[in-house]
Amino acid sequence: MAGYQRKTAFSRTEVLETAEAFLPGILGLTRAKASSHGATYNGAEGTVTISAHAHGPYTDVVATTDRLRTSRLDYEVQRFLNQLPYEPGDAGGPGSGEPS
């Protein structure tokens, strides 16, 4: 089981909307549970739980998976987190080693 955390300028709603747009399409996951603070997705690649909690102008996002850090699921979860803008005005997006 692996866990990842990121601070973002996105609201909880924006984080969860981004997860819904990104995770099912990339990994073929389906949303199993959802609330105003998080969602759980599962599929053949495994299970990931995303939780988002606002702290002032930022949102703390935690993603946990049921796989090892070397799995495809974990790689894509890290890519998802990189899509979230870190500071207000940031575009977010792929890292330097990722295609744009």
Secondary structure, 3 states (H helix, E strand, C coil): CEEEEEEECCCHHHHHHHHHHHHHHHHCCEEEEEECCEEEEEECCEEEEEEEEEECCEEEEEEEECCCCCCHHHHHHHHHHHCCCCCCCCCCCCCCCCCC
